[in-house]
Amino acid sequence: MTTSFTRTCATAIALIGVAIFAQPALANFPERPVTLVVPFAPGGSNDIVARQLALQLGEMWGEPVIVENRPGGGATIGTGHVAAQEPDGYTIGIASVTFTMNAAVQTNIPYDSRNDFTPIAMIGQVPLVIGARPDIPATTPQELIEYLRSRPGELSYGATGVGSIQHFAGELFNQRAGTDVQVVQYQGGGPALTDVMGSHIEYSIGSLTQMLPQMNAGNIKGIALTSMERSPAAPDVPTLHESGLEGFEILQWWGILGPRGVPDDVVATLNGAINEVLATDTFKEFLARDGGEPMPMNPQETAAFIAGNFDRWAEVAVAANITEQ
């Protein structure tokens, strides 16, 4: 009897031990550095936001969050790298509206945009702005449109790949304004902005997060916002909506994805930590300086939001004839 009881207790203790030791990676996540992949070159809004998030997550966890830039292919190279990693939460990627736009246009994406990723969290959103070269002979949306219409096919704007947010915004602007400005593709918003400042291209339509510092420094002209309302961060810049292109709205947003199959426990931990960062005054002020606002969501809300964007941009691509070039 005693022997049987002892064996039963030993078995129970062993099973408890297995249960305890089967979960330490989840319970104590993260136990080593986390890599946050940015699928664009340094200097763009994705990079800027990712670095602030990484800084605060690292401080919270006591483990570094390493930002790794993997530009190219309109964000598909870096995003594909994330999809190919172990689904343990230690490699995650920042995704923007471009992630859902790419799927509407590109036919050779090296992953399944809808099924090869685990939606983890949303970060925030911000309006775009037409940032024009400093010597362009226009200061208002109407003057810009008149200038562009007078030189059909001769001028160019910068984007960060086929199906990127700059590409969608640029082609929708062409369509709505009746202009014919040619797209030049770059590996990131930073290089595109450099060519705008150097007057090599006419403009790029990028996020206020990226554009506002150069606008304030006088290195580019902020012509118009792509939001429905003006931004408190740039109150003197009109919207395209109020300037005659009624209903014109494209907003940049950022979220966090992991490879397909990240365990629910790890997703919950990452989501909770990211939302905790979003709630801090430091992060709120960081976004607000450039007209942005946080978008805290749980993983299910994040998945639904991204799915809705896939559907929206597929429809826009057809309506605006935005195709792979």
KAWO-V987021 format. One record per residue. N is the residue number from 1. RES is the residue in one small letter. PHI is phi in whole degrees, 0 to 359 (NA if undefined). PSI is psi in whole degrees, 0 to 359 (999 if undefined). Layout:
((N,RES,PHI,PSI) (N,RES,PHI,PSI))
This chain:
((1,m,NA,312) (2,t,296,320) (3,t,296,317) (4,s,298,317) (5,f,296,319) (6,t,297,317) (7,r,296,320) (8,t,298,316) (9,c,297,318) (10,a,297,318) (11,t,297,316) (12,a,298,316) (13,i,297,320) (14,a,297,318) (15,l,295,320) (16,i,298,320) (17,g,298,318) (18,v,298,316) (19,a,298,319) (20,i,294,312) (21,f,280,351) (22,a,281,346) (23,q,241,7) (24,p,297,328) (25,a,295,327) (26,l,281,314) (27,a,295,326) (28,n,252,15) (29,f,298,133) (30,p,264,147) (31,e,254,0) (32,r,206,173) (33,p,302,145) (34,v,254,138) (35,t,259,127) (36,l,250,109) (37,v,274,130) (38,v,250,117) (39,p,278,27) (40,f,223,166) (41,a,291,159) (42,p,301,150) (43,g,105,342) (44,g,274,177) (45,s,295,323) (46,n,301,317) (47,d,293,316) (48,i,298,313) (49,v,292,318) (50,a,300,320) (51,r,291,323) (52,q,292,317) (53,l,298,315) (54,a,298,318) (55,l,301,312) (56,q,286,324) (57,l,296,317) (58,g,299,319) (59,e,295,321) (60,m,292,315) (61,w,278,335) (62,g,75,15) (63,e,231,136) (64,p,293,145) (65,v,249,113) (66,i,267,121) (67,v,275,126) (68,e,237,113) (69,n,275,125) (70,r,228,77) (71,p,281,167) (72,g,122,153) (73,g,65,30) (74,g,62,37) (75,a,85,358) (76,t,284,334) (77,i,292,307) (78,g,294,321) (79,t,293,321) (80,g,296,325) (81,h,298,318) (82,v,299,316) (83,a,300,331) (84,a,272,358) (85,q,273,165) (86,e,298,135) (87,p,278,61) (88,d,249,1) (89,g,89,353) (90,y,273,351) (91,t,231,116) (92,i,232,167) (93,g,224,150) (94,i,272,133) (95,a,237,145) (96,s,238,185) (97,v,303,333) (98,t,303,326) (99,f,302,319) (100,t,277,335) (101,m,286,319) (102,n,307,317) (103,a,296,338) (104,a,276,347) (105,v,235,314) (106,q,278,139) (107,t,256,350) (108,n,243,32) (109,i,294,132) (110,p,278,31) (111,y,196,166) (112,d,266,106) (113,s,303,324) (114,r,276,336) (115,n,238,350) (116,d,263,13) (117,f,224,157) (118,t,252,111) (119,p,294,130) (120,i,247,309) (121,a,197,158) (122,m,261,157) (123,i,247,299) (124,g,183,183) (125,q,216,160) (126,v,202,149) (127,p,291,162) (128,l,264,163) (129,v,221,142) (130,i,283,109) (131,g,259,110) (132,a,258,160) (133,r,301,147) (134,p,297,335) (135,d,258,15) (136,i,293,139) (137,p,279,57) (138,a,201,143) (139,t,232,348) (140,t,239,162) (141,p,302,319) (142,q,295,318) (143,e,294,321) (144,l,297,314) (145,i,298,317) (146,e,298,318) (147,y,296,315) (148,l,293,321) (149,r,296,331) (150,s,283,351) (151,r,226,60) (152,p,298,131) (153,g,77,358) (154,e,263,338) (155,l,250,169) (156,s,218,156) (157,y,232,162) (158,g,258,140) (159,a,223,174) (160,t,244,37) (161,g,125,157) (162,v,298,126) (163,g,85,6) (164,s,286,168) (165,i,296,324) (166,q,295,323) (167,h,293,312) (168,f,300,313) (169,a,296,319) (170,g,295,318) (171,e,286,325) (172,l,294,322) (173,f,296,315) (174,n,305,314) (175,q,295,311) (176,r,287,327) (177,a,269,351) (178,g,72,36) (179,t,249,167) (180,d,225,78) (181,v,253,131) (182,q,275,145) (183,v,271,141) (184,v,240,126) (185,q,267,138) (186,y,235,170) (187,q,274,356) (188,g,185,168) (189,g,293,329) (190,g,298,307) (191,p,299,323) (192,a,296,317) (193,l,294,323) (194,t,301,319) (195,d,288,332) (196,v,294,312) (197,m,297,329) (198,g,274,5) (199,s,62,29) (200,h,275,334) (201,i,228,165) (202,e,285,317) (203,y,195,168) (204,s,223,148) (205,i,254,95) (206,g,239,175) (207,s,291,152) (208,l,301,328) (209,t,305,319) (210,q,275,320) (211,m,277,326) (212,l,301,317) (213,p,302,321) (214,q,284,330) (215,m,295,313) (216,n,296,330) (217,a,277,354) (218,g,81,14) (219,n,277,338) (220,i,220,164) (221,k,259,125) (222,g,275,107) (223,i,270,314) (224,a,199,150) (225,l,264,156) (226,t,260,12) (227,s,268,168) (228,m,284,333) (229,e,234,157) (230,r,295,157) (231,s,260,137) (232,p,301,336) (233,a,283,340) (234,a,215,66) (235,p,296,340) (236,d,271,356) (237,v,267,119) (238,p,287,166) (239,t,264,157) (240,l,296,326) (241,h,301,314) (242,e,281,349) (243,s,259,13) (244,g,117,342) (245,l,262,73) (246,e,300,136) (247,g,81,2) (248,f,288,115) (249,e,211,122) (250,i,221,126) (251,l,244,141) (252,q,277,134) (253,w,228,161) (254,w,228,141) (255,g,220,176) (256,i,240,129) (257,l,238,154) (258,g,237,174) (259,p,298,161) (260,r,299,135) (261,g,97,12) (262,v,297,129) (263,p,303,146) (264,d,303,322) (265,d,298,318) (266,v,289,320) (267,v,302,315) (268,a,297,320) (269,t,295,313) (270,l,297,315) (271,n,299,315) (272,g,297,319) (273,a,293,317) (274,i,296,316) (275,n,295,330) (276,e,293,320) (277,v,296,316) (278,l,300,333) (279,a,277,351) (280,t,283,149) (281,d,299,325) (282,t,300,313) (283,f,286,321) (284,k,301,316) (285,e,291,324) (286,f,301,312) (287,l,291,319) (288,a,295,329) (289,r,304,329) (290,d,245,25) (291,g,81,13) (292,g,262,170) (293,e,213,147) (294,p,290,156) (295,m,228,68) (296,p,295,130) (297,m,216,155) (298,n,278,172) (299,p,301,323) (300,q,292,319) (301,e,294,322) (302,t,299,313) (303,a,299,317) (304,a,293,321) (305,f,297,314) (306,i,294,319) (307,a,300,319) (308,g,296,325) (309,n,292,322) (310,f,306,313) (311,d,293,318) (312,r,297,313) (313,w,284,336) (314,a,297,319) (315,e,291,318) (316,v,295,320) (317,a,300,319) (318,v,291,314) (319,a,295,323) (320,a,263,4) (321,n,56,44) (322,i,270,114) (323,t,230,164) (324,e,294,134) (325,q,250,999))
